[in-house]
Amino acid sequence: MLRRSSCALLLLASCAGGLEDPDSFEPPRCVVRNLKVQQDILQKRCGTGGCHAAGDNPAAGLDLVSADLVSRLSKQETTCGMVPLIDTSSPADSFLLKKLREAPPCGERMPPIGASLTPAEIGCVLGWIENETQKLQNSQGLMSQEGN
């Protein structure tokens, strides 16, 4: 019995976060195959209702619906701290992800209306940013090689 209790305590002590700080847990990676994050999450949850849709005046100048989203957001600075919305050198530190999580560095958590994204959905967005960033870097590498 003592041995089981010791193992349980050891496992609990090794966790990165606790119930008092649930955001310190890493969000799960997206396990849904064929999920199109831009269409299935960002457009449906953020790109409707006059928020971040394509058009003349998306909220905060942020269009989450049009093509080449990662390329555009890696060049578009936030109105908070003037950092790019997507950090191609460190996708997990992207400001876009910070705005989806509890207590962003400035402003309010997104989306402000309706339910917040779940940790699984945020994990999908992170995985999508990582994959799209890799594709972007690979295509830029190919273009620079062709130019030589």
N, C-alpha and C positions, 0 to 999 in steps of 0.2 A: 504494500500500500504506500509506504514512504517513497519507494522508487517511482511509482506512477505520479505521485504528487510532485516529486522533484523534476521529472520530465515535463510535466505540464507547466510548471513554473519557468523552466528553462525556455520552453517554446514561447510562452507569453512574454518573457523578458526580451526575446530576440525580435519581436515585432517592431516595425519602424514607427508605428503610430499607436494611438489608443483611442478609446471612445470619446475622450475629451478633445481630440484633435483628429477627426476622421479624414481631413484633407491631406494628412501626412502619408496616408496609404496610397500607393500607386494605383491608378485606375487600371482595371483589367484591359488587356489588349482586345481588339475586336476579333471575335471568332466567327462572325457571320460572313459566310462566303458570298461573293457577288454583291455585297452591300456597296452601293454607290454613295459614299458619304456626302458628297456635295449635294446630290439630288435628294437622298433619303433622310438626311439629318439637317444640313445647313439650309437648303432651300425650304424644306417643310417647316422647320422650327424657327428660322431666322429671316428667310427671304420672302415672307408674305406680310400682309396687313400693313403695307406702307413702311416696313422697316428696312431691311437690307436687300431689296429687290433691285433688279436692273431698271434703269430708267433715268429720268432727269435729276432726281433728287433723293437718292437713298440716304437713310439715317447715317449721320457721321461721314457721309461720302463713301460708305462701304457697301459695295455690290458683292453679295455672296452667291449670285445666281449665274452670272456670265462666265464664259469659258476662260481658261488659263488662270484660275483662281490663285493657285500657289505662286505662280510667277508674278501676278499682279500684287498680291499681298506681301511678298518678300520685298517689294519696292515701295509699298505704301506705308507711310509712317503714321503712328497713332497720334491722337490729339493729346495724349498723356505721356509725356516723357520722350516724345519724338523717336521712338524705336520702331522698327518694322513690325507689322502685324504677325508675320511669319519669319522666324529666325532660321534661315537655311543652314547655319553652322551648328545650331543646337535646337532642333525642332521641339523638344520637350519644354524649352523655355519660351516658346512663342507667346506673344502677348494675346493672340487669339484664344489660346488655351486658358490663359490666366483670367480672361473675361468670362469664360464658361464655368470657372470654379468659384467656390465660396470665397468671398472677400477679395475681389481683384484689387490691384494696387491703386486704381483710381476708378471713379465712376461706380456704376452698379453692375451686378452680375447679369449676364445675358443668358437667355432672353428675359427681359423684365416682365413680360406678360406670359402667363401660362406656366407650366411646370418647367423647372430647370432640367438641363440635360442630366441623365443618370451617369454614374461613374462608367458604366459600360459604353454609353454613347460618347463620352469624353475620351475614353480609351480608343474608340473607333476613329475619332477625329485626329487624335495623336498619331495613330498608325497610318492614317491617310496622309497626314502632313509629312511623316517620315518617308513614305513610299513616293509621294509626288515630288518631294525635295530631291530624293535620289534620282528620279527620272529627269528632273530639271538639271541637276548637276551633270548627269551623264550626257544629256543633249548639248549642254554648253561646252562640255569637254570635247565632244565630237565636232561641234562647230569650230572651236578654236584649232583643232587638229587639221580640219579641212582648210582653214585659212592660212596654214603654214605652207 
